[in-house]
Amino acid sequence: MMSVFEVEGKYMRAVLVALILAPTIISILAMIVLYFPLRNFQNATPRIRTRADTERLRRLATQQMYGGLLGSILWIPPVVWLISVLVTDAVTWGDVLLYVVLPYVVLFIVAAIGIGPAKAVRNTLTDDPTLQAERDRIVNIWLNQKLLRIPPGDI
């Protein structure tokens, strides 16, 4: 059966598989890379004692929220696979398990292994009720707000 476009070149399948796998791999790597600033914050600030500590928390939350935007590319693999199946002969219906579902399973396992950064920070002790309220406000924004809706300087 001929598809709409004849698959030209022996690299078409490799390119399509790379396009399918890349967003998931990028997201996994982002989770791993974003783990280190969290660890550094937790090691440097076992207890929030001053405004400087809350400023470090704000920077951490902002960094984590920007990094979390990489998760918005996770719609790409199923779309690329579907278009590739319908338009080319380079990928097959069976490839969905190997190149779409399995990488998502790995992604969810990596996410489940790590404790959620915001939840980990929420458990950071504070010396002052006002600092605790500020910590809770930052974590609430981190968990519940969309980054692009937050006015600059509000987090």
N, C-alpha and C positions, 0 to 999 in steps of 0.2 A: 504494500500500500504506500503510495506516495503522499508525502505531506505537502503543505502549501509551499514550503521552501525546501529545496533539496539540500541536505546537509553537505556542506562543502568543507573539505579539509578534515584531517583526522583529529584536529584539536577542538572541534565544536563541543563534544561531550565534556572534555576536560574544562573548558571555559564555563559551560553551564553548571557543572558540578561545583566549580569554584565559586560561582555567583550564588549558588544555593547554600553552600557551606559558610561562606565568608561572614554573613551577619551573625550567625550563631557563634562562630569562633571569636569574633570581635566582642560580642557580649560576654562570653566566658572570660576572655582576657581582661575586659574592663572590670568585671567583678573581682578578679584576682588582684589587679593593680589597685583598685579602690580599697581593698582590704588593708593595705599597708598604711595609708594615712590614718585610718581608723585605729589600727594597732598603735601607731605613734602617739595619737591623741590619748588613748587609754593609758599608755605607759607614762606619758609626760604629765597627764592630768588624772590621777586616780580619784581625785576629789575636787569639785569645783569650789574654789575658795574666793576668787576675785573676779572683777569685771574682765580682766585680761583672759581668764579662763573661758568666760562666756564668749569673748571675741574669737578665741581659737575654735570654740564650738561652732560659732557662726560660719567661720571660714571652712571648717570641715563639712558642715551641712551643705553649704553652697557648692563645694567641690563634689560632694556625693550626689547632689541633685543634678548638676551638669553631667556627671558621669552616667547617671541613670537615664539621661536622654538617649543614650546609645541603645537602650532597650526598645526604643521606638522603631528600630530597623528590623525587628523580628517578624514583621509581616512579609518581608521580602522573599524568604525561602519558599513558602508554599505558592506564592504568586509566580515566581520565576519557574518553579517546577511545573505548575499547571500550564503556563504559557508554552513552556518547552515541550511538554507532552502533546499539547494540541497543535503546535506549529511545526515542530521538528521531529525527527526520528532519533534524536541524540539521547534522550532519556526515555525511560519507560514508566509504566504505571507502578511496577514493582520498586522503582527507585525511591518512591516516596518514603518507604520504611527506612531505607538505609541513609538517605541524604536529608530527609526532613524530620521524620519522627525520632529517629535515634539521636541526632544532635540535640533536639529539644529535651529528650529524656536526660541526656548528659548535662544540659544546661540547668534543668530543674534539680538534679542531684547536687551539682556544684552550689546552687543557690540554697538548697536545704542543709548542706554541710555547714555553711557559714551562718553565724547568727546574724540576724538583720542588724545592720549598722545603727539605725535609729533606735532600735530596741536596746542594743548594747549601751548606747550613750544615755538612754533614758534611765538606765540603772546606775549611772554615775552618781555618787553621793554628793551632796552639797552641804555647806556650812551655814547657809543663811536661807530663810524662806523666800526672800526676794530672788536670790540666785536660782533657787529651785523652780520658782515660777517662770523665770526667764528661760531656764533649761527646758522646761516643759513646753513653753511657747515655741521655742526653736524646733524642738522635736515634733511638735504638732504640725508646724508649717512643713517640715521635712517630710512627714508622712502623708499629709492630707492636702497639700496645695500643689498646684501645677506650677512649675518653676517660671514659666513665661507669664503667669498672672501676678506674680509677686512684684510689687513696686520696688525699684532699686533701693537698697539700703534698709528694706523692711525686715529682712531675716537677720 
